[in-house]
Structures are given as C-alpha cells and as structure tokens.
Amino acid sequence: MITFKELIDWASASLVVISGGLAGHYAAIGMTPLQWAGAATAVLGSVTLAVAVRVWPAPAKAQRQRD
C-alpha cells in the first residue's frame, strides 16, 4: 500500500522531471532571455519544493520528538 508521504515524494520528483523536460524542450525550439529566466525559475522552484517535501518533518513525528 502506498502511503501519503510516498505519494507526495513521487509527485514532487515528477514535477522536477516535467518542468525540466518542458524547459529543455522549449529551449531547443528557441527562447528569449526572459523566457530562459522564467524556465530556470520554474525548475529551481520545483527542485526547492522537492527538497522541502523531503526535509520538512511530518506533524506526528515532530510531536513525538517534542515529548
């Protein structure tokens, strides 16, 4: 059975792959410098989200550590 945490981990990893793939695809077609900046921001944002999801403690786990 897949847990909610595993689902979120896989979803965030998929977001990184999809945003990177789309940025690469449109870069191959040709983009302006402003579009490059937007694509880089989107990829860095998705990587930030993926890292935050993995590093952020779960509420139940954080409660146990406080006790």
GIURJO-V709232 format. One line per field, one symbol per residue. psi: psi as a letter, one per 40 degrees, with the letter a starting at -180 (. if undefined). Layout:
# GIURJO-V709232
psi=???
This chain:
# GIURJO-V709232
psi=hhiddddddddddddddddddddddddddhiidddddddddddddddddddddddhiidddddddd.
